[in-house]
Amino acid sequence: MKSDPLSAAFAALADPTRRAMLTRLCEGEATVNEIAAPFDLSLPAISKHLKVLEGAGLISRGRAAQFRPCRLEPGPLKDVADWVERYRRFWDESLDRLDSYLKEIQHKEKSDDA
């Protein structure tokens, strides 16, 4: 069963190595060797990580002579950010209600003490 794009993006982002690769690509295009440089991983392992990122639509690979530079594709990251934003609003509203409730309790306690 093929997963939906959002699930694929979250699965790809679940790995810290892949997140670090995306962070590197925020600086601009990079070759596989440039992406691999900071990691103590084999090139086949790096390639597997890149294939996951590419499969999730988070990166694309171009062709420049014998090089295949990787570049960040922001669309799926925007989808992730939009999804997370809905829950941020939920938590903000929940915490605002909790804050109001606590202020109400404190006010009642002050009134009872007076």
Phi and psi in degrees as a GROMACS rama.xvg file:
@    title "Ramachandran Plot"
@    xaxis  label "Phi"
@    yaxis  label "Psi"
@TYPE xy
-83.2792  132.813  LYS-2
-81.4707  163.886  SER-3
-74.279  160.666  ASP-4
-58.4513  -38.5763  PRO-5
-65.9277  -42.3949  LEU-6
-64.0875  -39.7015  SER-7
-63.87  -40.074  ALA-8
-65.3247  -45.7595  ALA-9
-63.2804  -40.5505  PHE-10
-62.491  -42.0161  ALA-11
-66.1117  -39.0859  ALA-12
-75.2951  -11.736  LEU-13
-67.9053  -20.1565  ALA-14
-96.2072  127.971  ASP-15
-64.3665  -30.8393  PRO-16
-65.2062  -43.81  THR-17
-66.9782  -37.0803  ARG-18
-63.5617  -39.6627  ARG-19
-64.7618  -37.1346  ALA-20
-63.176  -42.9582  MET-21
-63.9574  -38.8593  LEU-22
-59.7163  -42.9529  THR-23
-61.8477  -41.3553  ARG-24
-72.108  -14.7685  LEU-25
-64.0569  -24.4914  CYS-26
-78.563  -16.861  GLU-27
137.08  176.886  GLY-28
-54.9076  151.398  GLU-29
-152.132  150.452  ALA-30
-80.0702  166.858  THR-31
-58.9685  -42.3082  VAL-32
-63.6664  -38.128  ASN-33
-66.1776  -40.2765  GLU-34
-67.5378  -37.832  ILE-35
-73.4529  -23.6601  ALA-36
-48.8923  -47.6618  ALA-37
-78.4232  -5.13889  PRO-38
-103.703  145.386  PHE-39
-94.5623  61.3732  ASP-40
-131.394  154.541  LEU-41
-72.0899  158.289  SER-42
-60.915  -38.0236  LEU-43
-60.7767  -36.8362  PRO-44
-67.5514  -41.4107  ALA-45
-60.3558  -44.1264  ILE-46
-61.3067  -38.4552  SER-47
-63.3037  -43.3008  LYS-48
-61.6149  -43.3161  HIS-49
-64.783  -35.9883  LEU-50
-64.8988  -37.4944  LYS-51
-64.2445  -46.158  VAL-52
-61.932  -41.3454  LEU-53
-67.2904  -41.5436  GLU-54
-62.1019  -30.9198  GLY-55
-84.196  -2.78522  ALA-56
78.7514  10.606  GLY-57
-80.3936  -22.8969  LEU-58
-136.666  162.701  ILE-59
-133.47  160.611  SER-60
-122.382  129.281  ARG-61
-96.6678  -172.797  GLY-62
-131.964  123.649  ARG-63
-137.257  96.5699  ALA-64
57.7151  -124.93  ALA-65
-86.7697  -3.50451  GLN-66
-90.0698  149.539  PHE-67
-125.206  77.1378  ARG-68
-63.6648  143.368  PRO-69
-97.5495  145.408  CYS-70
-138.791  149.485  ARG-71
-71.4167  138.272  LEU-72
-112.774  109.041  GLU-73
-74.8886  -17.1535  PRO-74
-53.2776  -54.7426  GLY-75
-63.5094  -31.516  PRO-76
-67.3166  -35.0919  LEU-77
-65.6423  -39.4651  LYS-78
-61.7954  -41.5963  ASP-79
-63.7308  -46.3976  VAL-80
-61.3209  -41.3787  ALA-81
-62.7959  -41.3151  ASP-82
-65.2193  -45.8014  TRP-83
-64.9435  -35.8791  VAL-84
-58.4507  -38.8512  GLU-85
-58.9437  -39.9894  ARG-86
-77.2675  -29.5718  TYR-87
-62.5143  -44.0662  ARG-88
-61.3371  -41.6997  ARG-89
-58.0581  -48.0109  PHE-90
-69.0405  -37.808  TRP-91
-60.1102  -46.0524  ASP-92
-65.5464  -40.4502  GLU-93
-63.7456  -43.5022  SER-94
-68.7318  -34.0167  LEU-95
-63.3766  -42.2012  ASP-96
-64.4367  -41.5547  ARG-97
-62.3351  -42.8321  LEU-98
-59.9961  -45.4157  ASP-99
-62.0113  -42.4689  SER-100
-63.2826  -44.5574  TYR-101
-64.3813  -38.9438  LEU-102
-63.9131  -39.5329  LYS-103
-63.2022  -43.1435  GLU-104
-64.1093  -44.1137  ILE-105
-61.5092  -40.4448  GLN-106
-63.262  -42.924  HIS-107
-64.8634  -40.4219  LYS-108
-62.9813  -41.5647  GLU-109
-64.246  -39.1375  LYS-110
-66.8216  -39.5451  SER-111
-68.1046  -32.6766  ASP-112
-75.4565  -22.8903  ASP-113
